[in-house]
């Protein structure tokens, strides 16, 4: 929600800022800092992020709903509460089984 480094903490109820699109994905940037970016991602049932890689490590925490997550060649069942860490370069994909929300952290490291 900011493009300059934060000098104060951010505290918020993620469930109060979650929004869904009827047939899509809604992404909201929560924190955007030089070393980490946090995004709240809300998926309608059946929506997905196709297989891709990231140039930096990333992690997702399923907050609501149920997802199927492909990591490399292995598919994982991911109900609410699941935490997944992905090293840089790992092929991955995410599909919402039902209405689903996850918190994505991009671990940028030092720049």
C-alpha positions in Angstrom: 0.0 0.0 0.0 3.1 2.2 -0.1 6.0 2.6 -2.5 8.4 4.2 0.0 10.0 2.3 2.9 7.7 2.2 5.9 8.8 4.0 9.0 5.9 2.8 11.1 4.3 -0.6 11.6 1.3 -1.8 9.7 -1.4 -3.6 11.6 -4.7 -4.7 10.0 -7.3 -7.4 9.8 -6.7 -9.1 6.4 -10.3 -10.5 6.4 -11.6 -6.9 6.4 -9.7 -5.9 3.3 -10.2 -9.2 1.3 -12.2 -8.7 -1.8 -13.3 -11.3 -4.4 -14.1 -11.0 -8.1 -16.9 -13.2 -9.3 -14.7 -15.0 -11.9 -11.2 -13.8 -11.2 -8.3 -13.0 -8.8 -8.0 -9.9 -6.7 -4.5 -8.9 -5.5 -3.7 -6.3 -2.9 -0.2 -5.2 -2.0 0.0 -5.0 1.8 3.7 -4.2 2.2 6.3 -3.3 -0.5 9.7 -2.9 1.0 13.2 -3.4 -0.5 13.6 -6.8 1.1 10.0 -8.1 1.2 6.7 -7.7 -0.6 3.5 -9.0 0.9 0.4 -9.5 -1.2 -3.1 -10.6 -0.3 -4.5 -12.8 -3.1 -8.2 -13.7 -3.3 -9.4 -16.3 -5.8 -12.9 -17.2 -7.0 -13.4 -21.0 -7.2 -11.6 -22.6 -10.1 -9.3 -19.6 -10.7 -5.6 -20.3 -11.0 -2.1 -19.0 -11.4 -0.6 -21.0 -14.3 2.8 -22.7 -13.9 5.6 -20.2 -13.5 8.9 -19.5 -11.7 10.0 -16.6 -9.5 13.5 -15.1 -9.5 13.4 -14.9 -5.7 12.2 -17.2 -2.9 8.5 -16.9 -2.1 6.1 -18.3 0.5 2.3 -18.6 0.6 0.1 -19.1 3.6 -3.5 -20.2 2.8 -5.7 -18.2 5.0 -9.2 -19.2 3.8 -10.5 -21.9 1.5 -8.7 -24.7 -0.2 -6.1 -24.8 -3.0 -4.2 -27.3 -5.0 -0.5 -26.3 -5.4 2.0 -27.7 -7.9 5.6 -27.5 -6.7 7.9 -28.8 -9.4 6.3 -32.1 -10.5 4.5 -32.7 -7.2 0.9 -31.6 -6.4 -0.1 -30.7 -2.9 -3.4 -30.4 -1.2 -3.5 -27.0 0.6 -6.4 -26.3 3.0 -6.6 -23.2 5.2 -3.6 -23.1 7.5 -1.1 -24.5 5.0 2.2 -22.7 4.7 4.5 -23.3 1.7 8.0 -22.0 1.1 9.3 -22.0 -2.5 13.0 -21.4 -3.4 13.9 -19.2 -6.3 13.5 -20.9 -9.7 11.0 -23.5 -8.6 8.2 -24.1 -11.1 4.9 -23.7 -9.3 1.2 -23.2 -9.9 -1.9 -22.5 -7.7 -5.5 -23.5 -8.3 -8.4 -22.5 -6.0 -10.6 -25.5 -5.2 -13.2 -23.2 -3.7 -13.2 -19.5 -2.7 -9.6 -19.1 -1.5 -7.3 -16.5 0.0 -3.6 -16.6 0.6 -0.9 -14.3 1.8 2.1 -14.2 -0.6 5.6 -13.1 0.6 8.3 -12.4 -2.0 11.6 -12.6 -0.2 13.8 -10.1 -2.1 16.9 -10.3 0.1 19.5 -7.5 -0.2 19.4 -5.2 -3.2 
